[in-house]
Amino acid sequence: MIFLISYISSVVLINYAFSTAPHLDIIWSAWGGLVFVLRDMVQTRFGHGAIVAMLAALVLSYVTSDPSIALASATAFAVSECIDWLVFSITKRPLHDRLWISSALSIPLDTFIFFGMIDAFTPGVILTAMGSKFAGVTAVWLIMAWRLRKQAVAG
C-alpha cells in the first residue's frame, strides 16, 4: 500500500512542482525517476490496477496543477502504460526483465512527450529525466535479479 500512496502522491506533487516552479525543471525531471520506479512497484503488486492509480493521480493533478501540465502528464503516462501493458501481457520473461524491457521502451517516449508538450525540451532536462529514470529502473532490476539468484541458491 505504501508504494500505491507514494506513486499517486509523487505524480501529483511532481506535476504541481512543474506548475509552480517550472524554472526548476531539472530538479523535477530527476524526481521523475522515482515515479517510474514507484509505478513499476504498483504494477508488480496490483497488475493492471496500476491504471486506476494513474487515473486517480492524473485527476488530482488536473485539480491541483496547471491543466496543460496535467494533460502532458496524462498523455505521456497513457503511452508508457500502453507499452507496459503490452510488455507485461506478451512477454513471458521473468518479472525483473519485463520491468526493464518495459521501461527501456517507455522511458524515452514518456520523456519526449511530456517535456515536448510543456515546452521544456532541453538537453539538460531530457538527459536528467532519462538518466534518473533508467538509474532507478536499473537499481530495481538489479535488486530483483539478486533476490531471484539468492532464492535459486537457497532453494
Stockholm file with secondary structure:
# STOCKHOLM 1.0

chainA/1-155         MIFLISYISSVVLINYAFSTAPHLDIIWSAWGGLVFVLRDMVQTRFGHGAIVAMLAALVLSYVTSDPSIALASATAFAVSECIDWLVFSITKRPLHDRLWISSALSIPLDTFIFFGMIDAFTPGVILTAMGSKFAGVTAVWLIMAWRLRKQAVAG
#=GR chainA/1-155 SS CHHHHHHHHHHHHHHHHHHHCGGGHHHHHHHHHHHHHHHHHHHHHHGGGHHHHHHHHHHHHHHHSCHHHHHHHHHHHHHHHHHHHHHHHHCCSCHHHHHHHHHHHHHHHHHHHHHHHTTCCCHHHHHHHHHHHHHHHHHHHHHHHHHHHHHHHHC
#=GC SS_cons         CHHHHHHHHHHHHHHHHHHHCGGGHHHHHHHHHHHHHHHHHHHHHHGGGHHHHHHHHHHHHHHHSCHHHHHHHHHHHHHHHHHHHHHHHHCCSCHHHHHHHHHHHHHHHHHHHHHHHTTCCCHHHHHHHHHHHHHHHHHHHHHHHHHHHHHHHHC
//
